[in-house]
Structures are given as C-alpha cells and as structure tokens.
Amino acid sequence: MGALAKLPTLAEVQADRTGPLWKTPTGRLDAADAKEKDDAKLLEQWRRQVKTRDRGRCRVCGVKTIATMELDPKRGEAHHIVSRADKSVRYDVRNGLHVCLRDHRRFKGHRLHVVGTAAQMFVAANGKSYLDASWPLTFKETR
C-alpha cells in the first residue's frame, strides 16, 4: 500500500495540467500532432481562398457547386494543379482550382489536364515556374 500512497490523485494531475508547459508539445509525437493540425488549418484556409476566388463555380464546367458531405457530382472541391507534396506551392492560392466532384475525379484519374501558356506562369520562392490558376485556363481531356 506504500507505493500506491505515492501516486498522485486525479485532482493533483488535473492541477498540474493548467500550466503553460501542458499546452506546448513535449515530445516528438506531440510536435508531429501539432504540425499536422497546423497543416490542416492552412489547407482549409487555402481551400476557402480558392473557392472565394473562383466564386464557388467549377473552373472546368462552370456549375455552381454546393457544400455537402454527400458524393454529389456538384460538390465543390479544391484541386492542386501541382501536387500538394511540393511544399513551395502547397498553400499558394495560384496553385488551386475550385472544381466540382465530377471534374475532380477526372483530374485524379489523369483524364483531365490543365493547359496554359508561358504568360500564365508565376515564379515561386524556390525559383521554379508554375502555372497560375488566377488566369483563365483551358483544359484537355485524355483517355
């Protein structure tokens, strides 16, 4: 019973959690979790900015999109022109298109591609050139 007497009570543990150290990441797992949450917030902000810029319309077919969790063909989604794995343009609004679910699936299936010109390019912080989605773009369908 002597070892159990040394264990903190629930009230003591909760009291220890109120300090500023409790709210900061303390280990690699906590730091990774915090980084993941920050990334999710930045991607959500990016999605909203892309939707606002494109006025809630699909850039490919022009349909007015809807906000729903259902797999509705008119559901609005944000699509990265260059993969979001490229960190230099992951959160850049110029690298995004607001599209309907139907057209997003075509992009994901590599059946639809964005076509642009050199005049429609921008240079990112890494020095590479990327297609700027702020411009009117054309799309090419492949089979």
C-alpha positions in Angstrom: 0.0 0.0 0.0 3.0 2.3 0.5 3.7 2.5 -3.3 0.1 3.4 -4.0 0.1 6.2 -1.5 2.8 7.9 -3.6 0.6 8.0 -6.7 -1.0 11.5 -7.4 -4.7 11.8 -7.2 -6.8 12.8 -10.2 -7.2 16.3 -8.8 -3.4 16.7 -8.5 -2.9 15.5 -12.1 -5.5 17.9 -13.4 -4.0 20.8 -11.4 -0.6 20.1 -13.0 -2.2 20.4 -16.5 -3.1 24.0 -16.1 0.4 25.5 -16.5 1.8 26.7 -19.9 4.0 23.6 -20.2 1.0 21.4 -20.6 -0.2 23.2 -23.7 3.2 23.0 -25.6 4.3 19.9 -27.4 6.6 17.9 -25.1 7.8 15.1 -27.4 8.2 14.1 -31.0 4.7 12.7 -31.2 3.1 15.9 -29.7 5.2 18.0 -32.1 4.1 16.0 -35.1 0.5 16.2 -34.0 0.7 20.0 -33.6 2.4 20.2 -37.1 -0.4 18.1 -38.6 -3.1 20.4 -37.1 -1.3 23.5 -38.4 -1.1 21.9 -41.8 -4.9 21.1 -41.8 -5.7 24.7 -40.8 -3.5 26.1 -43.6 -5.1 23.7 -46.1 -8.6 24.7 -45.0 -7.7 28.4 -45.4 -6.3 27.6 -48.8 -9.5 25.8 -49.8 -11.7 28.8 -48.7 -9.5 31.3 -50.6 -9.6 29.2 -53.8 -13.4 28.8 -53.6 -13.8 32.6 -53.0 -11.5 33.5 -55.9 -13.5 31.1 -58.2 -16.8 32.4 -56.8 -18.0 28.9 -55.9 -18.1 27.8 -59.5 -16.3 24.8 -61.1 -13.5 26.1 -63.2 -13.9 23.3 -65.7 -17.7 23.1 -66.4 -18.9 26.3 -64.7 -21.5 24.6 -62.5 -22.4 26.4 -59.2 -21.0 24.0 -56.6 -22.7 23.0 -53.3 -21.3 22.3 -49.9 -22.2 18.8 -48.8 -20.6 15.7 -47.4 -22.6 13.5 -49.9 -20.9 12.3 -53.1 -22.9 14.7 -55.2 -21.4 15.5 -58.6 -21.9 19.2 -57.8 -20.0 19.1 -54.5 -17.3 21.8 -54.5 -13.7 20.7 -54.0 -10.3 22.3 -54.2 -7.7 20.8 -56.6 -3.9 21.4 -56.5 -2.6 21.9 -60.1 0.9 20.8 -58.9 0.8 18.1 -56.2 0.5 19.3 -52.6 3.6 17.3 -51.9 5.5 20.3 -53.5 5.9 22.4 -50.3 6.7 25.6 -52.1 3.2 25.9 -53.6 1.2 23.7 -51.2 -0.7 26.7 -49.7 -0.4 29.1 -52.7 -3.8 30.0 -54.0 -2.4 30.4 -57.5 -1.8 26.6 -57.4 -5.5 25.8 -56.8 -8.7 25.3 -58.7 -12.3 25.1 -57.4 -13.9 22.2 -59.2 -17.0 20.0 -58.9 -16.6 16.4 -57.7 -17.2 15.1 -61.2 -14.3 17.1 -62.7 -12.1 16.5 -59.6 -12.4 12.8 -60.2 -11.4 13.3 -63.9 -8.2 15.2 -62.7 -7.4 12.5 -60.2 -7.9 9.8 -62.8 -5.5 11.7 -65.1 -8.2 12.0 -67.7 -8.3 15.8 -67.5 -5.3 18.2 -67.5 -4.8 22.0 -67.2 -3.3 23.7 -70.3 -1.6 27.0 -70.0 1.0 29.3 -71.7 4.3 30.8 -70.5 2.5 34.1 -69.9 0.3 32.4 -67.3 3.2 31.3 -65.1 4.5 32.6 -61.8 7.8 32.1 -60.0 7.6 30.6 -56.5 10.1 31.2 -53.7 12.1 28.1 -54.8 12.8 29.7 -58.2 10.6 27.3 -60.2 7.9 28.4 -62.5 4.3 27.2 -62.0 1.0 27.7 -63.8 -1.0 30.5 -62.2 -4.7 29.4 -61.7 -5.7 33.0 -61.3 -5.7 33.3 -65.1 -8.4 31.9 -67.4 -7.3 28.4 -68.2 -8.2 25.7 -70.7 -8.5 22.0 -70.0 -7.6 19.0 -72.1 -9.3 15.6 -71.8 -7.3 12.5 -72.4 -8.4 8.9 -72.4 
